[in-house]
């Protein structure tokens, strides 16, 4: 895996998300209660853009904006069928820079 700089912490305020492309992969990055999470950007159902997902900070989940499939931010698991999931990526902050591992 390779670590890629994707921006600065001020680019991703709490409660917000952004869509990025790294090595040909579309990734959605979320800031939930100051913790960063990264998931594949295309929903497994109909390929909806996860960067535009509704965030449920209390449950640490996101809802696909197209058909409201709900996914765990930590694991990428689909909450209705835990055998289905979005790919997750490690995210870290170093000196106010955000990095994702692909």
Backbone as ProteinMPNN parsed JSONL, in Angstrom:
{"seq_chain_A": "XXXXXXXXXXXXXXXXXXXXXXXXXXXXXXXXXXXXXXXXXXXXXXXXXXXXXXXXXXXXXXXXXXXXXXXXXXXXXXXXXXXXXXXXXXXXXXXXXXXXXX", "coords_chain_A": {"N_chain_A": [[0.842, -1.184, 0.0], [0.352, 2.285, -0.628], [0.935, 5.517, 0.63], [-0.893, 8.482, 0.196], [-1.008, 11.976, -0.146], [-3.868, 13.883, 0.313], [-4.962, 16.304, 0.88], [-5.599, 19.084, 3.122], [-6.347, 19.458, 6.631], [-8.087, 21.623, 6.985], [-9.492, 21.557, 4.646], [-11.485, 19.768, 5.015], [-13.93, 20.127, 6.912], [-15.482, 19.36, 10.121], [-18.183, 17.073, 9.992], [-18.431, 17.105, 7.29], [-17.774, 15.954, 3.885], [-15.707, 14.686, 1.21], [-14.968, 13.991, -2.225], [-12.468, 12.152, -3.841], [-9.835, 11.2, -6.148], [-7.564, 8.603, -6.324], [-4.842, 6.994, -7.597], [-6.489, 6.014, -9.668], [-8.693, 5.13, -8.277], [-11.86, 5.933, -6.951], [-12.617, 7.694, -4.094], [-14.349, 8.358, -1.064], [-14.132, 10.646, 1.533], [-14.701, 11.235, 4.922], [-15.384, 13.448, 7.637], [-16.133, 12.865, 10.782], [-17.15, 13.808, 13.813], [-14.561, 14.757, 14.236], [-13.008, 12.611, 13.519], [-11.503, 10.9, 10.848], [-12.652, 9.11, 7.994], [-12.492, 6.787, 5.297], [-14.01, 5.602, 2.389], [-14.88, 3.492, -0.421], [-15.988, 5.305, -3.254], [-18.242, 4.684, -4.745], [-21.446, 3.443, -4.377], [-22.392, 0.1, -3.554], [-24.804, -0.746, -4.479], [-26.225, 0.793, -6.66], [-24.185, 2.303, -7.635], [-24.12, 4.895, -6.592], [-22.927, 8.189, -5.644], [-20.897, 8.19, -2.988], [-19.505, 10.235, -1.69], [-21.311, 12.205, -1.411], [-22.992, 11.358, 0.501], [-25.416, 11.124, 3.172], [-24.585, 11.86, 6.458], [-24.678, 10.083, 9.483], [-23.872, 10.939, 12.413], [-24.245, 10.06, 15.066], [-24.589, 7.28, 14.896], [-22.391, 6.638, 13.456], [-22.493, 6.127, 10.683], [-23.175, 6.183, 7.117], [-25.461, 7.25, 4.569], [-26.277, 6.243, 1.371], [-26.826, 8.631, -1.176], [-28.649, 8.107, -3.207], [-30.403, 5.789, -2.864], [-30.498, 5.376, -0.187], [-29.053, 3.321, 1.109], [-27.458, 2.083, 3.938], [-24.289, 2.392, 5.471], [-21.613, 1.29, 7.587], [-19.167, 3.46, 8.878], [-16.632, 2.748, 9.917], [-16.134, 0.052, 9.148], [-17.221, -0.262, 6.629], [-19.351, -1.914, 6.222], [-22.545, -2.942, 5.004], [-25.465, -2.182, 6.619], [-27.764, -3.749, 6.612], [-27.12, -6.207, 5.517], [-24.49, -7.74, 6.555], [-22.554, -9.115, 5.171], [-22.063, -7.769, 2.892], [-20.219, -4.987, 1.692], [-18.608, -1.759, 1.547], [-15.444, -0.91, 0.237], [-12.828, -0.008, 2.45], [-10.437, 2.494, 3.466], [-7.331, 3.309, 4.979], [-6.831, 6.275, 6.842], [-4.935, 9.113, 7.75], [-3.737, 11.889, 9.703], [-1.118, 14.168, 9.447], [0.856, 16.688, 10.533], [-1.176, 18.571, 9.835], [-1.81, 17.742, 7.282], [-3.723, 15.559, 5.229], [-3.69, 12.116, 4.688], [-4.186, 9.222, 2.678], [-4.22, 5.683, 2.475], [-3.603, 3.56, -0.194]], "CA_chain_A": [[0.0, 0.0, 0.0], [1.08, 3.539, -0.736], [0.295, 6.65, 1.291], [-1.062, 9.616, -0.713], [-1.536, 13.205, 0.432], [-5.098, 14.238, -0.395], [-5.396, 17.654, 1.232], [-5.296, 19.61, 4.452], [-7.488, 19.311, 7.536], [-9.059, 22.699, 6.778], [-10.279, 21.218, 3.459], [-12.527, 18.814, 5.388], [-14.476, 20.478, 8.222], [-16.279, 18.345, 10.798], [-19.518, 16.879, 9.444], [-18.373, 17.236, 5.83], [-17.118, 14.885, 3.124], [-15.198, 15.073, -0.103], [-14.646, 12.911, -3.143], [-11.136, 12.277, -4.429], [-9.385, 10.063, -6.947], [-6.187, 8.226, -6.022], [-4.438, 5.814, -8.381], [-7.625, 5.51, -10.439], [-9.788, 4.74, -7.379], [-12.669, 7.02, -6.42], [-12.709, 7.518, -2.647], [-15.083, 9.358, -0.301], [-13.513, 10.852, 2.842], [-15.662, 11.858, 5.828], [-14.94, 13.911, 8.943], [-17.243, 12.667, 11.705], [-16.69, 14.087, 15.179], [-13.112, 14.937, 14.218], [-12.359, 11.375, 13.081], [-11.596, 10.76, 9.396], [-12.971, 7.777, 7.467], [-12.462, 6.755, 3.833], [-14.72, 4.477, 1.782], [-14.989, 3.604, -1.878], [-16.938, 6.37, -3.553], [-19.425, 4.191, -5.465], [-22.279, 2.522, -3.613], [-22.448, -1.248, -4.14], [-26.141, -0.987, -5.013], [-26.404, 1.378, -8.005], [-23.014, 3.151, -7.899], [-24.347, 6.262, -6.141], [-21.716, 8.868, -5.174], [-20.866, 8.175, -1.531], [-19.006, 11.499, -1.149], [-22.491, 13.033, -1.202], [-23.831, 10.607, 1.433], [-25.88, 11.743, 4.406], [-23.819, 11.335, 7.587], [-25.338, 9.906, 10.772], [-22.746, 10.987, 13.352], [-24.543, 9.271, 16.264], [-24.411, 5.861, 14.602], [-21.162, 6.511, 12.653], [-22.867, 5.515, 9.414], [-23.53, 7.085, 6.023], [-26.546, 6.782, 3.706], [-26.115, 6.564, -0.046], [-27.801, 9.667, -1.518], [-29.618, 7.683, -4.216], [-31.42, 4.855, -2.38], [-30.39, 5.358, 1.267], [-28.396, 2.164, 1.707], [-26.678, 2.582, 5.076], [-23.015, 1.712, 5.637], [-20.771, 1.629, 8.736], [-17.97, 4.197, 8.474], [-15.404, 2.043, 10.306], [-15.924, -1.223, 8.453], [-17.806, -0.249, 5.293], [-20.419, -2.911, 6.138], [-23.935, -2.588, 4.735], [-26.074, -2.542, 7.9], [-28.83, -4.734, 6.428], [-26.481, -7.48, 5.187], [-23.097, -7.531, 6.959], [-21.646, -9.762, 4.214], [-21.816, -6.806, 1.824], [-19.518, -3.837, 2.249], [-17.791, -0.867, 0.743], [-14.02, -0.977, 0.574], [-12.363, 1.062, 3.329], [-9.042, 2.894, 3.31], [-6.758, 3.948, 6.157], [-6.634, 7.715, 6.72], [-4.232, 9.693, 8.889], [-3.365, 13.299, 9.63], [0.253, 14.427, 9.869], [1.161, 18.116, 10.319], [-2.349, 19.18, 9.177], [-2.024, 17.151, 5.966], [-4.496, 14.321, 5.254], [-3.143, 11.059, 3.842], [-4.963, 7.991, 2.558], [-3.415, 4.559, 1.969], [-4.227, 2.799, -1.281]], "C_chain_A": [[0.885, 1.245, 0.0], [0.265, 4.648, -0.093], [0.287, 7.842, 0.336], [-1.615, 10.812, 0.048], [-2.747, 13.632, -0.385], [-5.606, 15.633, -0.057], [-4.956, 18.033, 2.622], [-6.536, 19.497, 5.324], [-8.523, 20.418, 7.342], [-9.912, 22.479, 5.521], [-11.483, 20.347, 3.8], [-13.048, 19.117, 6.795], [-15.314, 19.33, 8.809], [-17.696, 18.299, 10.22], [-19.576, 16.973, 7.931], [-17.688, 16.026, 5.202], [-16.574, 15.452, 1.833], [-14.901, 13.829, -0.921], [-13.298, 13.186, -3.788], [-10.875, 11.082, -5.334], [-7.906, 9.843, -6.658], [-5.872, 6.945, -6.78], [-5.608, 5.18, -9.126], [-8.798, 5.043, -9.602], [-10.53, 5.977, -6.9], [-12.946, 6.726, -4.951], [-13.505, 8.668, -2.053], [-14.455, 9.436, 1.085], [-14.471, 11.68, 3.685], [-14.973, 12.298, 7.115], [-16.149, 13.842, 9.87], [-16.707, 12.784, 13.123], [-15.173, 14.166, 15.258], [-12.325, 13.699, 13.815], [-12.573, 11.216, 11.574], [-11.799, 9.298, 9.002], [-12.93, 7.862, 5.944], [-13.091, 5.461, 3.338], [-14.645, 4.609, 0.266], [-16.121, 4.558, -2.182], [-18.198, 5.889, -4.264], [-20.171, 3.171, -4.618], [-22.349, 1.171, -4.324], [-23.8, -1.551, -4.771], [-26.271, -0.5, -6.458], [-25.318, 2.389, -8.334], [-23.232, 4.617, -7.546], [-23.08, 6.873, -5.556], [-21.7, 8.991, -3.648], [-20.308, 9.469, -0.936], [-20.154, 12.449, -0.819], [-23.464, 12.375, -0.216], [-24.264, 11.466, 2.614], [-25.149, 11.067, 5.569], [-24.711, 11.237, 8.82], [-24.227, 9.807, 11.813], [-22.99, 10.14, 14.59], [-24.26, 7.791, 16.063], [-23.093, 5.569, 13.879], [-21.432, 5.699, 11.381], [-23.09, 6.611, 8.38], [-24.601, 6.414, 5.167], [-26.26, 7.196, 2.276], [-27.188, 7.58, -0.438], [-28.866, 9.213, -2.514], [-30.732, 6.811, -3.656], [-31.306, 4.581, -0.884], [-29.893, 4.04, 1.866], [-27.44, 2.708, 2.768], [-25.432, 1.719, 5.297], [-22.285, 2.21, 6.886], [-19.527, 2.357, 8.233], [-16.683, 3.432, 8.781], [-15.104, 0.826, 9.439], [-16.379, -1.23, 7.003], [-18.969, -1.208, 5.139], [-21.777, -2.267, 5.851], [-24.727, -3.066, 5.948], [-27.181, -3.585, 7.783], [-28.262, -6.123, 6.167], [-24.98, -7.321, 5.407], [-22.093, -8.24, 6.055], [-21.302, -8.847, 3.049], [-21.157, -5.584, 2.431], [-18.878, -2.993, 1.162], [-16.339, -1.071, 1.162], [-13.661, 0.219, 1.452], [-10.881, 1.315, 3.083], [-8.575, 3.545, 4.608], [-6.508, 5.421, 5.85], [-5.866, 8.181, 7.95], [-3.939, 11.164, 8.622], [-1.965, 13.442, 10.188], [0.578, 15.871, 9.519], [0.086, 18.828, 9.506], [-2.557, 18.728, 7.741], [-2.78, 15.835, 6.131], [-3.89, 13.353, 4.246], [-4.102, 9.873, 3.829], [-4.04, 6.918, 1.993], [-4.206, 3.77, 0.956], [-3.293, 1.681, -1.683]], "O_chain_A": [[1.99, 1.257, 0.541], [-0.954, 4.708, -0.256], [1.31, 8.179, -0.26], [-2.58, 10.68, 0.801], [-2.679, 13.734, -1.61], [-6.581, 16.095, -0.649], [-4.078, 17.41, 3.22], [-7.655, 19.447, 4.811], [-9.718, 20.177, 7.516], [-10.938, 23.136, 5.348], [-12.395, 20.195, 2.987], [-12.662, 18.455, 7.758], [-15.787, 18.454, 8.085], [-18.324, 19.332, 9.99], [-20.659, 16.925, 7.348], [-17.104, 15.191, 5.893], [-16.933, 16.553, 1.415], [-14.62, 12.76, -0.38], [-13.019, 14.302, -4.225], [-11.596, 10.085, -5.294], [-7.099, 10.77, -6.735], [-6.556, 5.934, -6.622], [-5.708, 3.956, -9.207], [-9.806, 4.602, -10.154], [-9.91, 6.958, -6.491], [-13.442, 5.655, -4.603], [-13.363, 9.814, -2.478], [-14.265, 8.411, 1.741], [-14.991, 12.699, 3.229], [-14.088, 11.609, 7.622], [-17.073, 14.649, 9.764], [-15.911, 11.96, 13.572], [-14.568, 13.702, 16.224], [-11.096, 13.737, 13.775], [-13.689, 11.379, 11.081], [-11.211, 8.386, 9.583], [-13.29, 8.887, 5.366], [-12.755, 4.371, 3.802], [-14.384, 5.689, -0.266], [-17.107, 4.614, -1.447], [-19.154, 6.658, -4.368], [-19.604, 2.164, -4.196], [-22.365, 1.11, -5.554], [-23.926, -2.517, -5.524], [-26.414, -1.31, -7.375], [-25.5, 3.237, -9.207], [-22.598, 5.493, -8.135], [-22.24, 6.148, -5.022], [-22.421, 9.815, -3.087], [-20.606, 9.78, 0.217], [-19.987, 13.385, -0.038], [-24.62, 12.785, -0.112], [-23.574, 12.408, 3.003], [-25.105, 9.84, 5.648], [-25.415, 12.187, 9.163], [-23.703, 8.722, 12.067], [-22.049, 9.552, 15.123], [-23.749, 7.126, 16.964], [-22.717, 4.409, 13.704], [-20.725, 4.746, 11.053], [-23.181, 7.794, 8.708], [-24.651, 5.189, 5.051], [-26.027, 8.373, 2.002], [-28.35, 7.41, -0.07], [-29.893, 9.877, -2.65], [-31.903, 7.064, -3.941], [-31.943, 3.662, -0.369], [-30.259, 3.683, 2.986], [-26.709, 3.669, 2.527], [-25.504, 0.49, 5.309], [-22.329, 3.397, 7.208], [-18.901, 1.919, 7.268], [-15.743, 3.465, 7.987], [-13.96, 0.599, 9.045], [-15.975, -2.097, 6.228], [-19.531, -1.321, 4.05], [-22.108, -1.204, 6.376], [-24.668, -4.25, 6.281], [-27.504, -4.243, 8.772], [-28.87, -7.119, 6.56], [-24.277, -6.818, 4.531], [-20.893, -7.989, 6.162], [-20.36, -9.114, 2.302], [-21.487, -5.184, 3.547], [-18.644, -3.438, 0.038], [-16.057, -1.373, 2.321], [-14.139, 1.33, 1.221], [-10.168, 0.46, 2.558], [-9.341, 4.254, 5.26], [-6.044, 5.78, 4.768], [-6.11, 7.706, 9.059], [-3.9, 11.615, 7.477], [-1.651, 12.917, 11.255], [0.578, 16.243, 8.345], [0.396, 19.596, 8.595], [-3.407, 19.283, 7.044], [-2.514, 15.079, 7.065], [-3.614, 13.716, 3.103], [-4.742, 9.561, 4.833], [-3.19, 7.195, 1.148], [-5.339, 3.362, 1.212], [-3.61, 0.906, -2.585]]}, "name": "protein", "num_of_chains": 1, "seq": "XXXXXXXXXXXXXXXXXXXXXXXXXXXXXXXXXXXXXXXXXXXXXXXXXXXXXXXXXXXXXXXXXXXXXXXXXXXXXXXXXXXXXXXXXXXXXXXXXXXXXX"}
